[in-house]
Structures are given as C-alpha cells and as structure tokens.
Amino acid sequence: MKIAIPLAAGRLCQHFGHCESFALIEVDPQTKRILGREDVAAPAHQPGLLPPWLAEWGVSVVIAGGMGGRARDLFVARDIQVVVGAPAQEPEQIVNDWLAGTLAVERNACDH
C-alpha cells in the first residue's frame, strides 16, 4: 500500500493543491509498518491533475490537512481513499498514527 502526504518544509501541507512535494510512503497494512519513503516534487498546480498523477505513482491513500470537495471526488473515482484534517506533522508520524488508528483529524482545512 502506498500513502501520499503533501509536504511544505518537510511537514504536512495544509493546502493540498499548493504543496511543494509529496512523501510517498510504502506500508505493509498487515504488519502496520513503514517499508520505505520516496519524496517527489509536486507538479505545477492545475485543477484535476493530482488524482491521476498520484494514481500513476500507485497511491491508494492520501492523507491531507485540507482538500476541496471536487478533488476528493476525483480521488474517490480512482479508488483512492482520502483522509482530511490531519495535523501538520512529519509524514512518518502521520502514517504511523493512521496505521495504529490514532490519527487525530480535525476539520477540513480547505472549503472549496
């Protein structure tokens, strides 16, 4: 399983579509362990681009601080699970908390 975390300055970026890069974190859902991480530069912002782009990277889950409704719908249409309201923490901490079922999510930081 591969999880994408949008980044700014090495931490989760609260505004998904305007991040600097993505941490792509490979996990074993059975053992709930991180297997590896690859950081990739985000493409230039363009509405509707990120769902197919991240799908090409093999992403099955996106964890974000905020994401607009249209973007969420586009991810779901590609069978990519979306988690919003995550805190601006280090990607590994977010993924470990999510795997453990302890990720504290708040309101969606994006309302468009």
C-alpha positions in Angstrom: 0.0 0.0 0.0 1.3 3.5 -0.8 0.2 6.6 1.1 0.7 10.1 -0.2 1.3 13.1 2.1 1.5 16.6 0.7 4.5 18.5 2.1 5.7 22.0 2.7 9.0 22.5 4.6 9.1 18.7 5.4 5.8 18.6 7.2 2.2 18.0 6.0 1.0 21.0 4.0 -2.5 22.2 5.0 -3.4 23.3 1.4 -3.2 20.1 -0.6 -3.1 21.6 -4.1 -0.3 24.0 -3.3 2.2 21.7 -1.7 5.9 21.7 -2.6 6.3 17.9 -2.8 4.7 14.6 -1.8 6.1 12.0 0.6 5.1 8.6 -1.0 5.2 6.1 1.9 5.1 2.4 1.2 3.5 0.5 4.1 2.6 -3.1 4.9 -1.0 -3.0 6.1 -0.7 -6.4 7.7 2.2 -5.6 9.9 1.3 -1.9 10.0 5.0 -1.0 9.3 6.5 1.6 7.0 8.6 -0.1 4.4 10.1 3.0 2.6 9.6 6.6 1.6 10.2 8.5 -1.6 9.8 12.2 -1.9 8.7 13.6 -5.3 8.3 17.2 -6.4 4.7 18.2 -7.0 3.7 19.1 -10.5 2.6 22.7 -11.2 -0.8 23.4 -9.8 -3.6 22.6 -12.2 -7.2 21.6 -11.2 -7.8 17.9 -11.6 -4.2 16.9 -12.2 -3.2 15.4 -8.9 -5.6 12.5 -8.7 -4.4 10.8 -12.0 -0.8 11.8 -11.3 -0.8 10.2 -7.8 -2.7 7.2 -9.2 0.2 6.7 -11.7 2.6 6.5 -8.6 0.5 3.7 -7.2 -1.1 5.7 -4.4 -4.1 4.1 -2.6 -4.5 6.6 0.3 -4.0 10.3 0.5 -3.7 12.0 3.9 -4.1 15.8 3.8 -4.8 18.7 6.0 -7.4 20.1 3.7 -8.8 19.3 0.3 -11.7 20.7 -1.8 -14.7 18.6 -2.5 -14.1 18.3 -6.2 -10.6 16.9 -5.6 -11.9 14.4 -3.0 -14.5 13.2 -5.6 -11.8 12.8 -8.2 -9.7 10.7 -5.9 -12.6 8.5 -4.8 -13.5 8.0 -8.5 -9.9 6.4 -8.8 -10.4 4.2 -5.8 -8.0 6.3 -3.7 -9.0 6.8 -0.1 -8.9 10.3 1.2 -8.3 11.4 4.9 -8.6 15.1 5.6 -8.0 17.2 8.7 -4.6 15.7 9.5 -2.1 17.8 11.6 1.0 19.5 10.1 3.4 16.8 11.4 6.2 14.7 10.0 4.9 12.3 7.4 6.1 9.1 9.2 4.4 10.2 12.4 1.1 10.8 10.5 1.3 7.4 8.7 2.2 5.5 11.9 -0.7 7.2 13.7 -3.1 6.4 10.8 -1.9 2.7 10.8 -2.5 2.5 14.5 -5.9 4.1 14.3 -4.9 7.0 16.4 -4.5 9.8 13.9 -6.3 12.8 15.4 -8.1 14.6 12.5 -9.7 17.9 12.8 -11.9 19.9 10.4 -11.0 20.0 6.7 -8.6 23.0 6.3 -10.0 23.6 2.8 -13.6 24.5 2.0 -13.7 24.9 -1.8 
